[in-house]
Amino acid sequence: MKNGMITLMKPTTTTLSSLQKLHILWNVLRHPRTSPIAKFLLGGSLLYGILPFDFIPDFLPLIGITDDATLLIAGIMVFMKMTKAMRKEIEKNIS
């Protein structure tokens, strides 16, 4: 408390820009210790979202797009979880 006012603490972590996050992701993908399974899951989910053939066709209202989005989000989340330690290590080197 300073002069009757509460002072706010500065956050201990730094906020990364989108460009820095992409740089970290690129370094994780190129790193030799990154699991081939993690790379396959990320690539497969991105490819599934782009390819014209799906488990559920996109012309079906709402359901067709939902399966694309679900698999894409799930693939990214699993990749992020599998590479968490490596991302933190690379983030320290960048900051």
Helices and strands as residue ranges (DSSP letters): H 18-30, H 36-50, H 63-82, H 84-94
